[in-house]
Every structure is written in C-alpha cells, then in structure tokens.
Amino acid sequence: MRIATTIFLTDRTVTPVRLARVLEERGFSGLYLPEHTHIPVSRESPAPMGGDLPEEYGRTLDPFVALGQAAAVTDRLHLGTGITLAAQHDPIVLAKQAATLDHLSGGRLTLGIGYGWNREEAADHGVEWGTRRELVRDRMALMRALWAPEPTGYVGEFGAVRASHAHPKPARPPREQAGGAPLHGPRTLIGGAAGPKLFTHITEYADGWLPIGGRGLTESLPVLRTAWERAGRDPKALQVVPYAVHPSPGKLAHYADLGIEEVVVQLPSAAEPEVLRTLDEYARYL
C-alpha cells in the first residue's frame, strides 16, 4: 500500500520545497494539497469538522504554485490536489494549470476535485450553490476537450470553448470512460460523501473516489463498484484513495482487505520540527 500525505501548507508552516524533499527521501509516495482561495469572515457555513474553523483554512498556499515547487525538487513524488474547488475556477485557465504541472512533473499529477462546503467562499466566485455539482461536471467536460489530442470544441450548460490549440497536453494516456469514449487528462479523483449523485459523476468522468476520512467504506465501496461496472467501466481501473486519514495499524489493514492500494495520511499544519516528528511516527507504515 502506498502512503501519501496531505497538509495545510501556509505562510507559517514547513515550506513545500523542504517537505517534498523529506517525503521523497523517506519513501512516502505523494503530497496532496487542499485549496481555499479565501475564507470570508462573516459566514454561516459550519466548519466541516465542527466547532471553530482552524486558522490554516484562511492561510492556505495556492496548491498549484506549491506543487510546482515540490515537482521541481523531486523525481518520484506524486503530486495531488485534495481538493481543487473546480467550480471556483475559470476552466480554461485550470485546464492549462493542471496540464502544465502534469507535463513538467512527468505525469505525476492527481487532480483531486470537489464541490466545496463554504457557501460564502463560493458565492464570492459567483457560484450558485444549488447547481455547483452540475457546474463542476460541465467544467470538467470543457477541460477534457482542451486536453484532447486534436482541437476539440465543447458547448455545455455553463460554458463553452471553441476547438483550440491548447498545449501542453497532460502526460497520462487516455483511459476508457462510460460509453467507451476516451478519458483525457491527469488522474482525476472526486472527493465527497457517498451518495448516488456523487457515484454517478465518478463513474461518468473520473478515475475514482477520494473519500475524506475514509469512514464507512465497508458499506459504500461495494455500491460504488456496482455503479462503476454498470456504467461499463473496467472493474480493475477504479481507484479509491482514503484521504486525510489519521492512521493506525488496524485501519490500514482494513483498507488493504478492501483492496485499497493508496492512502493519504494527515500531517499537522505546523513548522518543520513538528511535521518531521509526525513523519517519524508514520514511518512504521511504509
């Protein structure tokens, strides 16, 4: 089982360069970074973990800039977003950012995407909360048109792009998606709580699921696998990556029994000494 990491990197934590080098030296498989463009002070959205929202949510580094630094000082470390708030991006710009990072890193990018939980943050980006899932689906389809090997246009409910020259292309080769059409772009995992709509979107345009915390997989994983196969996807191609996990031997053994091959463990949003101590603790799982 591959052990990757995630952390809220901020202007007060260990740097991306230092962390990436240490992770590769110690044998961790990857680094995933979350995203918040800003956190409005006046908000009604409850913190996803309950209680007060930790300070690091409003201090997060831009994940693509930070992962670009990490890519430049490593050769094997996989790089991921966990998650990119795709509804809050111009999809043409996001397609360019993701393809550039994947190209420059030699195909090491995993694009973790999600729908978000902070209504106020999304509203400042002009996102209508009730249609954000459909907006993300539409934007991903537009991005895949730009990632296609030949100029390909797209017209959707929320946006359109003319057939265009758009380079670089992501390094990962196309995969077969629902209906047999090729799926272009970096490895894409969708984060979110288990449910019919999420699983429909995963089977339609993603490579798998990024379940936050990894709870309830015994019940939900068979449901996703059934939906995946009914959509005509290759059962062996489905990737499920428990995310932001606080590991224990029993938990990782349980994931292994479920056939999971990669887990992303949570690091503290802290300065280098505390992060290194946590990595020392996690080393026994490698």
ABEGO torsion letter per residue (X at the ends): XBBBBBBBBBAABBBAAAAAAAAAAAGBABBBBBBBABBBABBABBBAAEEBBBAAAAABBBAAAAAAAAAAABAABBBBBOBBBAAABBAAAAAAAAAAAAAAAGGABBBBBBAEABAAAAAAAGBBAAAAAAAAAAAAAAAAAAABABBBBBBBAABBBBBBBBOBBBABBBBBBBGGBBBBEBBBBBBEBBEAAAAAAAAAABAEBBBBGGBGAAAAAAAAAAAAAAAGBBAAABBBBBBGBBBBAAAAAAAAAAGBABBBBBBBBBBAAAAAAAAAAAAAAX
